[in-house]
Amino acid sequence: MDIVFLKDLRIETVIGVYDWEREVKQTVVLDLEMGTDIAKAAASDHIDDTLDYKSVAKRLIEFVEQSEFQLVETLAERCAQLIREEFGVVWVRLILNKIGAVSNARDVGVIIERGEKA
């Protein structure tokens, strides 16, 4: 299996359980590793034969900006599900970082893996 990655994708969204968090947008940062086979794309040198990371990024931005989940766990799970279902990714490792959510900590969030890593 090959891995297509996307790092430091920053998206503004409503996320959180506290009243003030429901009224403002906060930044979440996504890091993704997506398992796929790039052999066909390498042979053809054509975008239609690969996992188009720009399309993945655009779709995630659209989805996350419109979401209003309370938990980062829910947002991470839905993003992983979207990637696997809409882009045919067999395995995904997703890090979702809610910057500054805890005082005195730069980063906080979740890391999930879904699917089978071959």
N, CA, C and O atoms as a MOPAC input file, in Angstrom:
PM7 MOZYME 1SCF
protein

 N      0.83300 1    -1.17600 1     0.00000 1
 C      0.00000 1     0.00000 1     0.00000 1
 C      0.88000 1     1.24100 1     0.00000 1
 O      1.90400 1     1.30500 1     0.68000 1
 N      0.45800 1     2.20500 1    -0.76800 1
 C      1.11900 1     3.49800 1    -0.79800 1
 C      0.31500 1     4.46000 1     0.06500 1
 O     -0.84400 1     4.19500 1     0.38400 1
 N      0.91600 1     5.55100 1     0.43300 1
 C      0.24000 1     6.53100 1     1.27900 1
 C      0.31600 1     7.90800 1     0.62700 1
 O      1.39300 1     8.40500 1     0.29700 1
 N     -0.85300 1     8.50100 1     0.45400 1
 C     -0.95700 1     9.89500 1     0.04600 1
 C     -1.24700 1    10.67600 1     1.32400 1
 O     -2.14700 1    10.31800 1     2.08300 1
 N     -0.48300 1    11.74600 1     1.56000 1
 C     -0.68200 1    12.47900 1     2.80800 1
 C     -1.04400 1    13.93200 1     2.57300 1
 O     -0.78400 1    14.50600 1     1.51500 1
 N     -1.64600 1    14.49600 1     3.58600 1
 C     -2.05700 1    15.89500 1     3.59600 1
 C     -1.79200 1    16.39200 1     5.01900 1
 O     -2.35100 1    15.85300 1     5.97400 1
 N     -0.96300 1    17.39100 1     5.16500 1
 C     -0.55700 1    17.86800 1     6.49300 1
 C     -0.96500 1    19.32500 1     6.70600 1
 O     -0.91400 1    20.14900 1     5.79300 1
 N     -1.36700 1    19.60800 1     7.93500 1
 C     -1.61600 1    20.97600 1     8.37800 1
 C     -2.74500 1    21.66200 1     7.60900 1
 O     -2.64500 1    22.83500 1     7.25000 1
 N     -3.82100 1    20.90900 1     7.36100 1
 C     -5.00600 1    21.48000 1     6.71600 1
 C     -5.81800 1    22.20300 1     7.79100 1
 O     -6.41300 1    21.57100 1     8.66300 1
 N     -5.83400 1    23.51300 1     7.71800 1
 C     -6.48100 1    24.34500 1     8.73900 1
 C     -7.86100 1    24.77300 1     8.27700 1
 O     -8.03900 1    25.30900 1     7.18300 1
 N     -8.84900 1    24.51600 1     9.15700 1
 C    -10.24300 1    24.79100 1     8.80600 1
 C    -10.94000 1    25.44900 1     9.98700 1
 O    -10.76300 1    25.03200 1    11.13100 1
 N    -11.72800 1    26.47500 1     9.70800 1
 C    -12.50700 1    27.16600 1    10.72900 1
 C    -13.88000 1    26.50300 1    10.83700 1
 O    -14.54400 1    26.25400 1     9.83100 1
 N    -14.30000 1    26.21800 1    12.08600 1
 C    -15.58800 1    25.56600 1    12.29400 1
 C    -16.10100 1    25.82900 1    13.70100 1
 O    -15.35900 1    26.27500 1    14.57600 1
 N    -17.37700 1    25.54600 1    13.90100 1
 C    -17.96000 1    25.55300 1    15.23600 1
 C    -17.73000 1    24.17400 1    15.82200 1
 O    -18.18500 1    23.17400 1    15.26700 1
 N    -17.02200 1    24.11800 1    16.94300 1
 C    -16.71400 1    22.84300 1    17.60200 1
 C    -16.58300 1    23.09000 1    19.10400 1
 O    -15.90300 1    24.02600 1    19.52600 1
 N    -17.22600 1    22.26000 1    19.89900 1
 C    -17.07800 1    22.38500 1    21.34500 1
 C    -18.38000 1    22.19100 1    22.08800 1
 O    -19.46400 1    22.22200 1    21.50600 1
 N    -18.25000 1    21.99000 1    23.38200 1
 C    -19.40700 1    21.70900 1    24.22700 1
 C    -19.85000 1    22.91900 1    25.04600 1
 O    -20.98400 1    22.95600 1    25.52500 1
 N    -18.98500 1    23.89200 1    25.21000 1
 C    -19.32400 1    25.05300 1    26.02700 1
 C    -20.12300 1    26.07800 1    25.22400 1
 O    -19.98500 1    26.17500 1    24.00500 1
 N    -20.95900 1    26.83800 1    25.92700 1
 C    -21.83000 1    27.81600 1    25.26400 1
 C    -21.04700 1    28.77700 1    24.37900 1
 O    -21.45500 1    29.05800 1    23.25200 1
 N    -19.91700 1    29.28400 1    24.88900 1
 C    -19.14300 1    30.24800 1    24.10200 1
 C    -18.59500 1    29.61200 1    22.82900 1
 O    -18.43000 1    30.29900 1    21.82100 1
 N    -18.30900 1    28.30000 1    22.86200 1
 C    -17.77500 1    27.61600 1    21.68100 1
 C    -18.82900 1    27.45800 1    20.59000 1
 O    -18.48900 1    27.29300 1    19.41900 1
 N    -20.08700 1    27.50600 1    20.96200 1
 C    -21.16800 1    27.36300 1    19.99100 1
 C    -21.42000 1    28.66700 1    19.24000 1
 O    -22.17600 1    28.69700 1    18.26900 1
 N    -20.77900 1    29.74800 1    19.69800 1
 C    -21.01100 1    31.07400 1    19.12600 1
 C    -19.85400 1    31.59300 1    18.28400 1
 O    -19.98300 1    32.63500 1    17.64200 1
 N    -18.72200 1    30.88500 1    18.27400 1
 C    -17.53900 1    31.33900 1    17.53200 1
 C    -16.98000 1    30.19100 1    16.69500 1
 O    -17.23300 1    29.01700 1    16.96400 1
 N    -16.23000 1    30.55900 1    15.69700 1
 C    -15.51300 1    29.54400 1    14.92700 1
 C    -14.11200 1    29.39300 1    15.49000 1
 O    -13.45900 1    30.36900 1    15.86000 1
 N    -13.67200 1    28.15600 1    15.54600 1
 C    -12.33300 1    27.84400 1    16.01600 1
 C    -11.59000 1    27.10700 1    14.89800 1
 O    -12.20600 1    26.54800 1    13.99000 1
 N    -10.27900 1    27.11600 1    14.97800 1
 C     -9.47000 1    26.42400 1    13.98100 1
 C     -9.20800 1    24.99600 1    14.41800 1
 O     -8.77800 1    24.74400 1    15.54400 1
 N     -9.47300 1    24.06600 1    13.51300 1
 C     -9.01900 1    22.69200 1    13.69400 1
 C     -7.99500 1    22.41500 1    12.60300 1
 O     -8.06900 1    22.96700 1    11.50500 1
 N     -7.05100 1    21.56100 1    12.92200 1
 C     -5.99000 1    21.22000 1    11.97200 1
 C     -6.04200 1    19.72500 1    11.73000 1
 O     -6.06200 1    18.93600 1    12.67400 1
 N     -6.06400 1    19.33400 1    10.46200 1
 C     -6.09900 1    17.92400 1    10.08800 1
 C     -4.78200 1    17.52100 1     9.44300 1
 O     -4.24500 1    18.22200 1     8.58500 1
 N     -4.27900 1    16.37500 1     9.87900 1
 C     -3.16600 1    15.69500 1     9.21800 1
 C     -3.70600 1    14.33800 1     8.79800 1
 O     -4.29800 1    13.62300 1     9.60700 1
 N     -3.50300 1    13.98200 1     7.54100 1
 C     -4.05800 1    12.74700 1     7.00200 1
 C     -2.99300 1    11.90400 1     6.33100 1
 O     -2.09200 1    12.41800 1     5.66800 1
 N     -3.11200 1    10.60500 1     6.51400 1
 C     -2.39100 1     9.62100 1     5.71900 1
 C     -3.46000 1     8.70100 1     5.14800 1
 O     -4.26600 1     8.14500 1     5.89400 1
 N     -3.46900 1     8.53800 1     3.83300 1
 C     -4.52300 1     7.77500 1     3.16600 1
 C     -3.90500 1     6.65800 1     2.33900 1
 O     -3.10500 1     6.90300 1     1.43500 1
 N     -4.28800 1     5.43300 1     2.66300 1
 C     -3.74800 1     4.27100 1     1.97000 1
 C     -4.40900 1     4.06500 1     0.62000 1
 O     -5.63500 1     4.03400 1     0.50600 1
 N     -3.57900 1     3.92600 1    -0.39300 1
 C     -4.06600 1     3.75400 1    -1.75500 1
 C     -2.96300 1     3.09000 1    -2.58500 1
 O     -1.86100 1     2.85400 1    -2.09100 1
 N     -3.26000 1     2.80200 1    -3.80600 1
 C     -2.27100 1     2.23900 1    -4.72700 1
 C     -1.99100 1     3.28900 1    -5.80700 1
 O     -2.88500 1     3.64400 1    -6.57500 1
 N     -0.78100 1     3.77300 1    -5.86400 1
 C     -0.45300 1     4.82300 1    -6.83700 1
 C      0.19000 1     4.28600 1    -8.11300 1
 O      0.59800 1     5.06700 1    -8.97300 1
 N      0.28400 1     2.97700 1    -8.24300 1
 C      0.98300 1     2.38600 1    -9.39300 1
 C      0.36600 1     2.80400 1   -10.72800 1
 O      1.09100 1     3.14500 1   -11.66300 1
 N     -0.95900 1     2.78000 1   -10.82400 1
 C     -1.62200 1     3.15600 1   -12.08500 1
 C     -1.33200 1     4.61500 1   -12.42500 1
 O     -1.05200 1     4.94300 1   -13.57800 1
 N     -1.39900 1     5.48500 1   -11.42800 1
 C     -1.12800 1     6.90400 1   -11.65700 1
 C      0.33100 1     7.13500 1   -12.05300 1
 O      0.62800 1     7.96400 1   -12.91200 1
 N      1.22600 1     6.39600 1   -11.42000 1
 C      2.64300 1     6.53400 1   -11.75500 1
 C      2.90300 1     6.11400 1   -13.19600 1
 O      3.73400 1     6.70800 1   -13.88300 1
 N      2.18600 1     5.08400 1   -13.65300 1
 C      2.36300 1     4.59600 1   -15.02700 1
 C      1.74700 1     5.54900 1   -16.05400 1
 O      2.32900 1     5.79400 1   -17.11000 1
 N      0.56200 1     6.08400 1   -15.73300 1
 C     -0.15000 1     6.91500 1   -16.70900 1
 C      0.22400 1     8.38800 1   -16.62700 1
 O      0.08700 1     9.12200 1   -17.60600 1
 N      0.69700 1     8.82300 1   -15.46000 1
 C      0.99300 1    10.22700 1   -15.20600 1
 C     -0.24500 1    11.09600 1   -15.41100 1
 O     -0.15600 1    12.21800 1   -15.90900 1
 N     -1.42600 1    10.54800 1   -15.01000 1
 C     -2.68500 1    11.26100 1   -15.19800 1
 C     -3.43400 1    11.36900 1   -13.87600 1
 O     -3.53400 1    10.39300 1   -13.13200 1
 N     -3.95500 1    12.54700 1   -13.59000 1
 C     -4.63900 1    12.83700 1   -12.33000 1
 C     -5.84600 1    11.93700 1   -12.08300 1
 O     -6.17100 1    11.64900 1   -10.93100 1
 N     -6.50900 1    11.49300 1   -13.13500 1
 C     -7.69700 1    10.64500 1   -12.97000 1
 C     -7.36100 1     9.27100 1   -12.40000 1
 O     -8.25300 1     8.55000 1   -11.95200 1
 N     -6.09400 1     8.90900 1   -12.41500 1
 C     -5.68100 1     7.58700 1   -11.94100 1
 C     -5.11700 1     7.59700 1   -10.52300 1
 O     -4.55100 1     6.60300 1   -10.06800 1
 N     -5.27100 1     8.70900 1    -9.83300 1
 C     -4.69900 1     8.79800 1    -8.48600 1
 C     -5.72500 1     9.30800 1    -7.49300 1
 O     -6.82200 1     9.71500 1    -7.87400 1
 N     -5.37100 1     9.28500 1    -6.23800 1
 C     -6.15800 1     9.91300 1    -5.18600 1
 C     -5.78600 1    11.38900 1    -5.19900 1
 O     -4.68300 1    11.76400 1    -4.80000 1
 N     -6.69100 1    12.20400 1    -5.64900 1
 C     -6.43800 1    13.63400 1    -5.83200 1
 C     -6.52200 1    14.35200 1    -4.47900 1
 O     -7.61400 1    14.63100 1    -3.98500 1
 N     -5.37100 1    14.64400 1    -3.89300 1
 C     -5.35300 1    15.24900 1    -2.56600 1
 C     -5.99300 1    16.62600 1    -2.54500 1
 O     -6.51400 1    17.04400 1    -1.51100 1
 N     -5.96700 1    17.33800 1    -3.66200 1
 C     -6.63200 1    18.64100 1    -3.69700 1
 C     -8.14600 1    18.47300 1    -3.59000 1
 O     -8.80700 1    19.25100 1    -2.90200 1
 N     -8.69300 1    17.47700 1    -4.25600 1
 C    -10.12300 1    17.19900 1    -4.14600 1
 C    -10.50100 1    16.76500 1    -2.73500 1
 O    -11.54700 1    17.15500 1    -2.21800 1
 N     -9.64800 1    15.95900 1    -2.11800 1
 C     -9.88900 1    15.53400 1    -0.72900 1
 C     -9.90600 1    16.76100 1     0.17500 1
 O    -10.80600 1    16.90800 1     1.00100 1
 N     -8.93100 1    17.63200 1     0.02900 1
 C     -8.84200 1    18.83400 1     0.85700 1
 C    -10.06300 1    19.72600 1     0.67300 1
 O    -10.64000 1    20.19700 1     1.65300 1
 N    -10.46100 1    19.96200 1    -0.56800 1
 C    -11.62400 1    20.82100 1    -0.83600 1
 C    -12.88600 1    20.24600 1    -0.20800 1
 O    -13.69300 1    20.97900 1     0.36500 1
 N    -13.05100 1    18.93600 1    -0.31700 1
 C    -14.25200 1    18.29700 1     0.23800 1
 C    -14.24600 1    18.35800 1     1.76000 1
 O    -15.28400 1    18.60900 1     2.37300 1
 N    -13.09100 1    18.13300 1     2.37500 1
 C    -13.00700 1    18.22700 1     3.83100 1
 C    -13.26400 1    19.65300 1     4.31900 1
 O    -13.95700 1    19.85000 1     5.31800 1
 N    -12.72000 1    20.62800 1     3.63400 1
 C    -12.95600 1    22.02500 1     4.00700 1
 C    -14.44800 1    22.32200 1     3.96900 1
 O    -14.99400 1    22.90100 1     4.90800 1
 N    -15.10100 1    21.93000 1     2.89300 1
 C    -16.54400 1    22.14900 1     2.75200 1
 C    -17.31300 1    21.47500 1     3.89900 1
 O    -18.18400 1    22.09100 1     4.51400 1
 N    -16.98900 1    20.22900 1     4.17500 1
 C    -17.68900 1    19.46900 1     5.20600 1
 C    -17.45300 1    20.05200 1     6.60700 1
 O    -18.40300 1    20.28100 1     7.35700 1
 N    -16.20100 1    20.28700 1     6.94700 1
 C    -15.86500 1    20.74900 1     8.29400 1
 C    -16.39700 1    22.15900 1     8.54500 1
 O    -16.90400 1    22.43900 1     9.63100 1
 N    -16.28800 1    23.05100 1     7.55500 1
 C    -16.80300 1    24.41200 1     7.72500 1
 C    -18.29700 1    24.42400 1     8.02200 1
 O    -18.77300 1    25.28000 1     8.76700 1
 N    -19.03200 1    23.49200 1     7.45400 1
 C    -20.48500 1    23.44400 1     7.63700 1
 C    -20.90200 1    22.66100 1     8.87900 1
 O    -22.06200 1    22.72600 1     9.28600 1
 N    -19.98500 1    21.93100 1     9.47700 1
 C    -20.32500 1    21.09300 1    10.62800 1
 C    -20.41800 1    21.92500 1    11.90400 1
 O    -19.87700 1    23.02800 1    11.98400 1
 N    -21.10300 1    21.38300 1    12.88500 1
 C    -21.21700 1    22.02500 1    14.19800 1
 C    -21.22700 1    20.95900 1    15.28600 1
 O    -22.09100 1    20.97400 1    16.16300 1
 N    -20.27800 1    20.03800 1    15.23500 1
 C    -20.20300 1    18.97100 1    16.22500 1
 C    -19.73400 1    19.51200 1    17.56000 1
 O    -19.07600 1    20.55000 1    17.63100 1
 N    -20.07800 1    18.80000 1    18.60900 1
 C    -19.60200 1    19.17200 1    19.93800 1
 C    -18.22900 1    18.57300 1    20.20800 1
 O    -17.37500 1    19.23000 1    20.80400 1
 N    -18.00800 1    17.33900 1    19.77900 1
 C    -16.78000 1    16.62800 1    20.12300 1
 C    -15.83000 1    16.49000 1    18.93700 1
 O    -16.26500 1    16.27200 1    17.80600 1
 N    -14.53800 1    16.61800 1    19.20300 1
 C    -13.54400 1    16.37600 1    18.15500 1
 C    -13.58500 1    14.91300 1    17.72100 1
 O    -13.28300 1    14.59900 1    16.57000 1
 N    -13.95500 1    14.02200 1    18.63400 1
 C    -14.05900 1    12.60600 1    18.29300 1
 C    -15.08900 1    12.37600 1    17.18300 1
 O    -14.85100 1    11.60400 1    16.25500 1
 N    -16.22500 1    13.05100 1    17.29200 1
 C    -17.27300 1    12.91400 1    16.27800 1
 C    -16.82100 1    13.49000 1    14.94800 1
 O    -17.02300 1    12.87500 1    13.90200 1
 N    -16.21400 1    14.66200 1    14.98300 1
 C    -15.72700 1    15.28400 1    13.75300 1
 C    -14.67600 1    14.41200 1    13.08200 1
 O    -14.71000 1    14.23700 1    11.86400 1
 N    -13.75200 1    13.87000 1    13.84400 1
 C    -12.71000 1    13.00600 1    13.28600 1
 C    -13.32400 1    11.76800 1    12.63800 1
 O    -12.94900 1    11.39100 1    11.52800 1
 N    -14.25200 1    11.15100 1    13.32500 1
 C    -14.90600 1     9.94400 1    12.80100 1
 C    -15.63600 1    10.23600 1    11.49700 1
 O    -15.54000 1     9.45900 1    10.54700 1
 N    -16.36000 1    11.33800 1    11.44100 1
 C    -17.11500 1    11.68800 1    10.22300 1
 C    -16.18500 1    12.02400 1     9.06500 1
 O    -16.47900 1    11.69300 1     7.91600 1
 N    -15.06800 1    12.67800 1     9.35800 1
 C    -14.09500 1    12.98500 1     8.30500 1
 C    -13.48300 1    11.70300 1     7.75100 1
 O    -13.35200 1    11.55500 1     6.53600 1
 N    -13.11400 1    10.78800 1     8.61600 1
 C    -12.53900 1     9.51600 1     8.16800 1
 C    -13.54700 1     8.74500 1     7.32800 1
 O    -13.19200 1     8.16900 1     6.30000 1
 N    -14.79300 1     8.73400 1     7.76200 1
 C    -15.85100 1     8.04800 1     7.02700 1
 C    -16.04400 1     8.66600 1     5.63600 1
 O    -16.17700 1     7.95000 1     4.64400 1
 N    -16.05700 1     9.98500 1     5.57700 1
 C    -16.20300 1    10.69500 1     4.30600 1
 C    -15.07100 1    10.32800 1     3.34100 1
 O    -15.32200 1    10.03900 1     2.17100 1
 N    -13.84800 1    10.33800 1     3.82200 1
 C    -12.68700 1    10.03300 1     2.98200 1
 C    -12.77300 1     8.61100 1     2.43200 1
 O    -12.53700 1     8.38100 1     1.24600 1
 N    -13.10800 1     7.67100 1     3.29400 1
 C    -13.17300 1     6.27400 1     2.86800 1
 C    -14.31000 1     6.04800 1     1.87700 1
 O    -14.12900 1     5.35300 1     0.87700 1
 N    -15.47400 1     6.62400 1     2.14300 1
 C    -16.63900 1     6.38500 1     1.29000 1
 C    -16.57800 1     7.15500 1    -0.02300 1
 O    -16.84600 1     6.58600 1    -1.08100 1
 N    -16.23500 1     8.42700 1     0.02500 1
 C    -16.29200 1     9.25800 1    -1.17800 1
 C    -15.06400 1     9.13000 1    -2.07700 1
 O    -15.14100 1     9.39800 1    -3.27600 1
 N    -13.93200 1     8.72100 1    -1.50000 1
 C    -12.70100 1     8.66200 1    -2.28600 1
 C    -12.13400 1     7.24800 1    -2.40300 1
 O    -11.05700 1     7.05900 1    -2.96900 1
 N    -12.84600 1     6.26000 1    -1.87500 1
 C    -12.42700 1     4.87000 1    -2.01300 1
 C    -11.12700 1     4.53200 1    -1.32100 1
 O    -10.40400 1     3.63800 1    -1.76000 1
 N    -10.82200 1     5.23200 1    -0.25100 1
 C     -9.58800 1     5.00300 1     0.49500 1
 C     -9.77900 1     3.79400 1     1.41000 1
 O    -10.74200 1     3.73900 1     2.17400 1
 N     -8.86700 1     2.83000 1     1.33300 1
 C     -9.01600 1     1.59800 1     2.11500 1
 C     -8.58200 1     1.76000 1     3.57400 1
 O     -9.06600 1     1.04100 1     4.44900 1
 N     -7.67300 1     2.70100 1     3.83700 1
 C     -7.17600 1     2.94300 1     5.18600 1
 C     -6.86400 1     4.42300 1     5.32600 1
 O     -6.32600 1     5.04900 1     4.41200 1
 N     -7.20800 1     4.96900 1     6.47900 1
 C     -6.89200 1     6.37300 1     6.74200 1
 C     -6.42700 1     6.52000 1     8.18800 1
 O     -6.98600 1     5.92200 1     9.10700 1
 N     -5.39800 1     7.32400 1     8.35700 1
 C     -4.94900 1     7.75400 1     9.69000 1
 C     -5.16600 1     9.25200 1     9.72100 1
 O     -4.63900 1     9.98300 1     8.88200 1
 N     -5.95000 1     9.70900 1    10.69900 1
 C     -6.34300 1    11.10300 1    10.76800 1
 C     -5.99100 1    11.65700 1    12.14500 1
 O     -6.35300 1    11.08500 1    13.17300 1
 N     -5.29000 1    12.76400 1    12.14300 1
 C     -5.00600 1    13.49700 1    13.37600 1
 C     -5.81800 1    14.78200 1    13.31000 1
 O     -5.69300 1    15.56800 1    12.37100 1
 N     -6.64500 1    14.97800 1    14.31700 1
 C     -7.43500 1    16.20300 1    14.40100 1
 C     -6.96100 1    16.97000 1    15.62600 1
 O     -7.03800 1    16.47300 1    16.75000 1
 N     -6.48200 1    18.15800 1    15.40600 1
 C     -5.89600 1    19.00600 1    16.43800 1
 C     -6.79000 1    20.23000 1    16.63100 1
 O     -7.04700 1    20.98400 1    15.69300 1
 N     -7.25500 1    20.40900 1    17.86200 1
 C     -8.01600 1    21.60800 1    18.21200 1
 C     -7.06200 1    22.50700 1    18.98800 1
 O     -6.94700 1    22.41600 1    20.21000 1
 N     -6.39300 1    23.36100 1    18.26100 1
 C     -5.32300 1    24.20100 1    18.80600 1
 C     -5.82700 1    25.03600 1    19.98000 1
 O     -6.87800 1    25.67300 1    19.90900 1
 N     -5.05000 1    25.01400 1    21.05900 1
 C     -5.33500 1    25.89500 1    22.18000 1
 C     -6.56000 1    25.53600 1    23.00300 1
 O     -7.03800 1    26.37300 1    23.77000 1
 N     -7.08400 1    24.33000 1    22.87500 1
 C     -8.29100 1    23.94500 1    23.61000 1
 C     -8.03800 1    23.77300 1    25.10200 1
 O     -8.96700 1    23.84000 1    25.90700 1
 N     -6.77900 1    23.55100 1    25.46900 1
 C     -6.41800 1    23.38700 1    26.87400 1
 C     -5.34000 1    24.40900 1    27.21100 1
 O     -4.33200 1    24.52100 1    26.51400 1
 N     -5.56600 1    25.15000 1    28.28800 1
 C     -4.56300 1    26.12600 1    28.72600 1
 C     -3.22900 1    25.43500 1    28.95500 1
 O     -3.17300 1    24.31700 1    29.46700 1
 N     -2.16900 1    26.10700 1    28.57200 1
 C     -0.79800 1    25.63600 1    28.74600 1
 C     -0.43800 1    24.45800 1    27.85300 1
 O      0.61600 1    23.84900 1    28.03700 1
 N     -1.28900 1    24.12600 1    26.89200 1
 C     -0.96800 1    23.08200 1    25.91300 1
 C     -1.15700 1    23.67600 1    24.52100 1
 O     -2.17400 1    24.31100 1    24.24200 1
 N     -0.19400 1    23.47000 1    23.67000 1
 C     -0.28200 1    23.99700 1    22.31100 1
 C     -1.29400 1    23.21600 1    21.48700 1
 O     -2.10100 1    23.80100 1    20.76500 1
 N     -1.24700 1    21.89100 1    21.59800 1
 C     -2.08500 1    21.02800 1    20.77100 1
 C     -2.88300 1    20.06900 1    21.63500 1
 O     -2.42800 1    19.63100 1    22.69200 1
 N     -4.07800 1    19.75200 1    21.16700 1
 C     -4.91800 1    18.73700 1    21.80500 1
 C     -5.84800 1    18.18000 1    20.73400 1
 O     -6.30300 1    18.91100 1    19.85400 1
 N     -6.12700 1    16.89200 1    20.81300 1
 C     -7.00800 1    16.32200 1    19.81800 1
 C     -7.03700 1    14.81700 1    19.85700 1
 O     -6.81600 1    14.20100 1    20.90000 1
 N     -7.31400 1    14.22700 1    18.70000 1
 C     -7.41400 1    12.77400 1    18.61300 1
 C     -6.65900 1    12.27900 1    17.38300 1
 O     -6.46100 1    13.00600 1    16.41000 1
 N     -6.25100 1    11.02700 1    17.46300 1
 C     -5.66000 1    10.31900 1    16.33400 1
 C     -6.48500 1     9.06200 1    16.14000 1
 O     -6.64300 1     8.27200 1    17.07100 1
 N     -7.01500 1     8.86700 1    14.92900 1
 C     -7.77600 1     7.65900 1    14.65300 1
 C     -7.26500 1     7.00500 1    13.37900 1
 O     -6.73200 1     7.67000 1    12.49100 1
 N     -7.43500 1     5.70500 1    13.30700 1
 C     -7.15900 1     4.94300 1    12.09400 1
 C     -8.38800 1     4.13300 1    11.79000 1
 O     -8.97200 1     3.52000 1    12.68400 1
 N     -8.79100 1     4.12500 1    10.52600 1
 C     -9.94400 1     3.36100 1    10.09300 1
 C     -9.58300 1     2.59400 1     8.82400 1
 O     -8.84200 1     3.09200 1     7.97700 1
 N    -10.10800 1     1.39200 1     8.70500 1
 C     -9.84200 1     0.55100 1     7.54000 1
 C     -8.71600 1    -0.40600 1     7.80100 1
 O     -8.19600 1    -0.50300 1     8.91200 1
 N     -8.34600 1    -1.11800 1     6.74900 1
 C     -7.29500 1    -2.12400 1     6.83200 1
 C     -6.04700 1    -1.63100 1     6.12900 1
 O     -6.07500 1    -1.30200 1     4.94300 1
 N     -4.96600 1    -1.58400 1     6.86100 1
 C     -3.67800 1    -1.19500 1     6.28300 1
 C     -3.00500 1    -2.43800 1     5.73000 1
 O     -2.58400 1    -3.31500 1     6.48400 1
 N     -2.90700 1    -2.50700 1     4.43500 1
 C     -2.34000 1    -3.69900 1     3.79400 1
 C     -0.83200 1    -3.66600 1     3.77400 1
 O     -0.20000 1    -4.59500 1     3.27100 1

